[in-house]
Amino acid sequence: MEYNSSVKNRIKRMEGQLRGVLKMMEEGKDCKDVITQLSATRSGLDRTIGLVVGSNLVECIQDAQDEEKKEESINEAVQLLVKSR
């Protein structure tokens, strides 16, 4: 699977958020502010997982030659979503 620039940019944004959280912790910022940023990062990660799994599912279904393969691909995608929770 190829990951487009949009997905990569999301990951880079989260990376920056996590670095910001570390800086906040080192500076002794209020825990509510730290939790807010951690929650934002988690939310971004959850959305990114959904995008990756969704794209993978579409790709697998398009590549599937028969109904059995399509069903297998759908089940695999569902398991990836469940695993990510």
Backbone as a chain_set.jsonl record, in Angstrom:
{"seq": "MEYNSSVKNRIKRMEGQLRGVLKMMEEGKDCKDVITQLSATRSGLDRTIGLVVGSNLVECIQDAQDEEKKEESINEAVQLLVKSR", "coords": {"N": [[0.833, -1.177, 0.0], [0.495, 2.208, -0.801], [1.257, 5.207, 0.873], [-0.285, 8.253, 0.984], [0.581, 11.793, 0.715], [-1.038, 13.242, 2.414], [-1.688, 11.541, 4.57], [0.869, 11.109, 5.582], [1.508, 13.72, 6.329], [-0.305, 14.077, 8.413], [0.778, 12.348, 10.322], [3.236, 13.594, 10.768], [2.309, 15.975, 11.897], [1.232, 15.021, 14.294], [3.546, 14.074, 15.442], [4.857, 16.481, 15.929], [3.042, 17.538, 17.783], [3.393, 15.75, 19.921], [6.049, 16.259, 20.583], [5.708, 18.834, 21.469], [4.156, 18.31, 23.726], [6.008, 16.972, 25.344], [7.776, 19.093, 25.79], [6.082, 20.807, 27.195], [5.726, 19.28, 29.505], [8.347, 19.234, 30.495], [8.59, 21.901, 31.108], [6.871, 22.085, 33.167], [4.136, 22.586, 32.843], [0.571, 23.093, 33.342], [-1.42, 20.264, 34.201], [-3.899, 19.898, 32.95], [-3.614, 21.215, 30.518], [-1.636, 19.65, 29.337], [-2.948, 17.174, 29.154], [-4.987, 17.908, 27.402], [-3.557, 18.34, 25.023], [-2.459, 15.77, 24.66], [-4.801, 14.318, 24.288], [-5.712, 15.451, 21.905], [-3.726, 14.56, 20.19], [-4.109, 11.792, 20.353], [-6.668, 11.607, 19.243], [-6.148, 12.467, 16.635], [-4.478, 10.391, 15.844], [-6.244, 8.199, 15.961], [-8.041, 8.928, 13.904], [-6.304, 8.842, 11.742], [-5.584, 6.136, 11.69], [-8.06, 5.077, 10.978], [-8.303, 6.139, 8.372], [-6.135, 4.876, 7.071], [-6.78, 2.146, 7.35], [-9.247, 2.153, 6.027], [-8.486, 2.924, 3.416], [-6.833, 0.788, 2.801], [-8.696, -1.271, 2.845], [-10.379, -0.605, 0.677], [-8.521, -0.817, -1.405], [-7.821, -3.545, -1.203], [-10.276, -4.799, -1.727], [-10.759, -3.959, -4.329], [-8.7, -5.284, -5.59], [-9.358, -7.912, -5.164], [-10.228, -11.054, -6.492], [-12.393, -12.768, -6.289], [-15.505, -13.435, -4.506], [-15.007, -14.672, -2.042], [-12.412, -13.85, -1.437], [-12.866, -11.101, -1.215], [-14.539, -11.01, 1.041], [-12.77, -11.988, 2.937], [-10.881, -9.92, 2.944], [-12.44, -7.819, 3.936], [-13.024, -8.778, 6.513], [-10.43, -8.837, 7.551], [-9.812, -6.084, 7.572], [-11.711, -5.18, 9.411], [-10.778, -6.475, 11.696], [-8.326, -5.158, 11.991], [-9.224, -2.598, 12.656], [-10.518, -3.156, 15.087], [-8.352, -4.047, 16.581], [-6.927, -1.699, 16.783], [-8.212, -0.247, 18.687]], "CA": [[0.0, 0.0, 0.0], [1.211, 3.485, -0.809], [0.69, 6.193, 1.795], [-0.227, 9.558, 0.329], [1.188, 12.872, 1.493], [-1.984, 13.668, 3.439], [-1.497, 10.664, 5.728], [2.2, 11.394, 6.121], [1.439, 15.018, 7.004], [-1.003, 13.862, 9.684], [1.747, 11.742, 11.239], [4.198, 14.645, 11.116], [1.615, 16.899, 12.796], [1.166, 14.362, 15.604], [4.913, 14.054, 15.955], [5.07, 17.818, 16.474], [2.234, 17.665, 18.994], [4.033, 14.995, 21.001], [7.236, 17.02, 21.014], [5.176, 19.939, 22.242], [3.743, 17.777, 25.023], [7.232, 16.764, 26.12], [8.264, 20.411, 26.199], [5.178, 21.272, 28.236], [6.036, 18.522, 30.715], [9.64, 19.708, 30.986], [8.378, 23.249, 31.641], [5.969, 21.992, 34.304], [2.835, 23.174, 32.519], [-0.597, 22.54, 34.013], [-1.758, 18.932, 33.676], [-5.054, 20.003, 32.049], [-3.101, 21.58, 29.198], [-0.924, 18.478, 28.817], [-3.967, 16.189, 28.789], [-5.663, 18.409, 26.204], [-2.702, 18.067, 23.871], [-2.384, 14.321, 24.482], [-6.089, 13.9, 23.722], [-5.726, 15.876, 20.508], [-2.838, 13.651, 19.468], [-4.782, 10.495, 20.274], [-7.767, 11.759, 18.29], [-5.526, 12.482, 15.314], [-3.991, 9.041, 15.567], [-7.415, 7.375, 15.672], [-8.539, 9.268, 12.568], [-5.326, 8.367, 10.762], [-5.753, 4.683, 11.61], [-9.268, 4.854, 10.183], [-8.001, 6.423, 6.969], [-5.244, 3.849, 6.536], [-7.539, 0.897, 7.237], [-10.232, 2.348, 4.972], [-7.795, 2.885, 2.122], [-6.387, -0.584, 2.606], [-9.876, -2.066, 2.534], [-10.778, -0.296, -0.698], [-7.509, -1.393, -2.291], [-7.919, -5.008, -1.17], [-11.511, -5.213, -2.392], [-10.578, -3.748, -5.763], [-7.768, -6.299, -6.077], [-9.899, -9.252, -4.943], [-10.719, -11.695, -7.708], [-13.66, -13.46, -6.056], [-16.265, -13.026, -3.32], [-14.334, -15.182, -0.841], [-11.27, -12.955, -1.188], [-13.419, -9.832, -0.756], [-14.996, -11.205, 2.417], [-11.557, -12.117, 3.741], [-10.317, -8.575, 3.055], [-13.299, -7.048, 4.834], [-12.784, -9.289, 7.867], [-9.095, -8.383, 7.961], [-9.913, -4.657, 7.87], [-12.446, -5.049, 10.672], [-9.864, -6.889, 12.767], [-7.364, -4.081, 12.188], [-9.909, -1.54, 13.394], [-10.723, -3.625, 16.463], [-7.029, -4.09, 17.212], [-6.457, -0.332, 17.007], [-8.972, 0.352, 19.797]], "C": [[0.88, 1.243, 0.0], [0.487, 4.46, 0.111], [0.843, 7.567, 1.161], [0.313, 10.636, 1.263], [0.264, 13.367, 2.602], [-1.817, 12.849, 4.722], [-0.149, 10.948, 6.384], [2.213, 12.726, 6.867], [0.718, 14.924, 8.341], [-0.034, 13.313, 10.729], [2.773, 12.786, 11.691], [3.587, 15.651, 12.097], [1.543, 16.313, 14.208], [2.544, 14.288, 16.254], [5.241, 15.405, 16.6], [4.277, 18.045, 17.755], [2.881, 16.938, 20.162], [5.304, 15.678, 21.49], [6.815, 18.216, 21.857], [4.746, 19.503, 23.636], [4.958, 17.539, 25.906], [7.788, 18.084, 26.64], [7.394, 20.97, 27.325], [5.47, 20.581, 29.564], [7.341, 19.009, 31.343], [9.521, 21.09, 31.616], [7.407, 23.261, 32.818], [4.612, 22.626, 34.07], [1.715, 22.422, 33.248], [-1.019, 21.218, 33.367], [-2.97, 18.985, 32.752], [-4.602, 20.341, 30.63], [-2.387, 20.399, 28.539], [-1.931, 17.432, 28.344], [-4.707, 16.617, 27.529], [-4.851, 18.1, 24.962], [-2.561, 16.571, 23.605], [-3.679, 13.788, 23.859], [-6.192, 14.267, 22.251], [-4.86, 14.947, 19.656], [-3.493, 12.288, 19.296], [-5.914, 10.537, 19.248], [-7.239, 11.75, 16.855], [-5.031, 11.114, 14.907], [-5.148, 8.114, 15.215], [-7.961, 7.655, 14.278], [-7.596, 8.754, 11.482], [-5.414, 6.854, 10.596], [-6.967, 4.359, 10.752], [-9.032, 5.08, 8.705], [-7.148, 5.324, 6.338], [-6.004, 2.532, 6.35], [-8.57, 1.008, 6.112], [-9.611, 2.277, 3.584], [-7.337, 1.477, 1.79], [-7.557, -1.472, 2.21], [-10.314, -1.846, 1.089], [-9.815, -0.948, -1.685], [-7.634, -2.914, -2.355], [-9.165, -5.504, -1.899], [-11.386, -5.042, -3.9], [-9.675, -4.816, -6.368], [-8.323, -7.718, -5.978], [-10.52, -9.797, -6.226], [-12.082, -12.359, -7.521], [-14.29, -12.997, -4.747], [-15.586, -13.477, -2.03], [-13.169, -14.283, -0.455], [-11.756, -11.606, -0.668], [-13.857, -9.933, 0.701], [-13.807, -11.301, 3.363], [-10.916, -10.745, 3.971], [-11.129, -7.704, 4.01], [-13.08, -7.484, 6.276], [-11.429, -8.838, 8.403], [-9.129, -6.906, 8.347], [-10.639, -4.425, 9.188], [-11.542, -5.423, 11.844], [-8.801, -5.827, 13.043], [-7.987, -2.924, 12.968], [-10.102, -1.922, 14.847], [-9.404, -3.609, 17.223], [-6.54, -2.686, 17.567], [-7.165, 0.336, 18.18], [-8.468, -0.084, 21.114]], "O": [[1.881, 1.313, 0.713], [-0.743, 4.525, 0.124], [1.951, 7.997, 0.841], [0.478, 10.405, 2.461], [0.739, 13.86, 3.625], [-1.808, 13.4, 5.823], [-0.052, 11.016, 7.61], [2.852, 12.85, 7.912], [1.084, 15.609, 9.295], [-0.026, 13.758, 11.877], [3.129, 12.843, 12.868], [4.262, 16.122, 13.013], [1.764, 17.017, 15.194], [2.678, 14.425, 17.47], [5.828, 15.461, 17.68], [4.77, 18.665, 18.698], [2.912, 17.46, 21.276], [5.595, 15.669, 22.686], [7.479, 18.568, 22.832], [4.944, 20.229, 24.611], [4.938, 17.871, 27.092], [8.218, 18.179, 27.79], [7.905, 21.536, 28.291], [5.464, 21.217, 30.618], [7.434, 19.177, 32.559], [10.258, 21.419, 32.545], [7.145, 24.313, 33.401], [4.001, 23.149, 35.003], [1.886, 21.29, 33.701], [-0.981, 21.073, 32.145], [-3.057, 18.169, 31.834], [-5.144, 19.815, 29.658], [-2.517, 20.177, 27.335], [-1.782, 16.869, 27.259], [-5.021, 15.783, 26.679], [-5.398, 17.646, 23.957], [-2.543, 16.148, 22.449], [-3.643, 12.905, 23.002], [-6.699, 13.488, 21.444], [-5.228, 14.597, 18.534], [-3.438, 11.699, 18.216], [-6.086, 9.597, 18.472], [-7.811, 11.107, 15.976], [-5.154, 10.723, 13.746], [-5.046, 7.327, 14.274], [-8.306, 6.725, 13.549], [-8.04, 8.288, 10.433], [-5.327, 6.347, 9.478], [-6.913, 3.472, 9.899], [-9.503, 4.305, 7.872], [-7.404, 4.896, 5.213], [-5.882, 1.883, 5.311], [-8.746, 0.07, 5.334], [-10.158, 1.64, 2.684], [-7.438, 1.028, 0.648], [-7.422, -2.329, 1.337], [-10.587, -2.804, 0.366], [-10.234, -1.554, -2.671], [-7.56, -3.502, -3.434], [-9.117, -6.51, -2.607], [-11.856, -5.886, -4.663], [-9.857, -5.21, -7.52], [-7.816, -8.628, -6.634], [-11.235, -9.096, -6.942], [-12.842, -12.498, -8.479], [-13.676, -12.256, -3.979], [-15.59, -12.749, -1.038], [-12.967, -13.991, 0.724], [-11.133, -11.026, 0.222], [-13.577, -9.04, 1.501], [-13.84, -10.753, 4.465], [-10.461, -10.45, 5.076], [-10.566, -6.944, 4.797], [-12.962, -6.642, 7.166], [-11.305, -8.496, 9.579], [-8.532, -6.52, 9.352], [-10.237, -3.578, 9.987], [-11.55, -4.748, 12.874], [-8.416, -5.616, 14.193], [-7.343, -2.342, 13.841], [-9.876, -1.108, 15.742], [-9.356, -3.199, 18.383], [-5.817, -2.51, 18.548], [-6.736, 1.403, 18.619], [-8.998, 0.328, 22.145]]}, "num_chains": 1, "name": "protein.A"}
